[in-house]
Amino acid sequence: MTAGLVWNYLNTNGPATTLKLKSALGISNSQLHLALGWLARENKIEITQLKHTCRISLGQ
């Protein structure tokens, strides 16, 4: 499951931008956005808007 891959990456490596996650995990934009949506709905992550991207970190 892609959401699990994203969560595990953040747990191991700390916060990352969406571009970094996509590149590190080798997944498409659609896969990343679906995973982030699920994780956000479950309150597992925090999303911070930067200038041209978002920073994703594990929720508190």
For each residue, the residues with C-beta under 8 A, 3 or more apart:
1: 4 5 35
2: 5 6 25 27 31 32 34 35
3: 6 7 34 35 38 39
4: 1 7 8
5: 1 2 8 9 25 27 35
6: 2 3 9 10 21 25 32 35 36 39 45 56
7: 3 4 10 11 39 44 45 58
8: 4 5 11 12
9: 5 6 12 13 16 21 24 25
10: 6 7 13 14 15 16 21 45 56 57 58
11: 7 8 58
12: 8 9
13: 9 10 16 24
14: 10 57
15: 10 55 56 57
16: 9 10 13 20 21 24 55 56
17: 20 21 50 53 54 55 56
18: 21 22 32 36 53 54 56
19: 22 23 53
20: 16 17 23 24
21: 6 9 10 16 17 18 24 25 27 32 56
22: 18 19 25 27 28 29 32
23: 19 20 26
24: 9 13 16 20 21
25: 2 5 6 9 21 22 32
26: 23
27: 2 5 21 22 31 32 35
28: 22 31 32
29: 22 32 33
30: 33 34
31: 2 27 28 34 35
32: 2 6 18 21 22 25 27 28 29 35 36
33: 29 30 36 37
34: 2 3 30 31 37 38
35: 1 2 3 5 6 27 31 32 38 39
36: 6 18 32 33 39 40 45 47 56
37: 33 34 40 41
38: 3 34 35 41 42
39: 3 6 7 35 36 42 44 45
40: 36 37 43 44 45 47
41: 37 38
42: 38 39
43: 40 59
44: 7 39 40 58 59
45: 6 7 10 36 39 40 56 57 58 59
46: 56 57 58 59 60
47: 36 40 54 55 56
48: 54 55 56 57
49: 54
50: 17 53 54 55
51:
52:
53: 17 18 19 50
54: 17 18 47 48 49 50
55: 15 16 17 47 48 50
56: 6 10 15 16 17 18 21 36 45 46 47 48
57: 10 14 15 45 46 48
58: 7 10 11 44 45 46
59: 43 44 45 46
60: 46
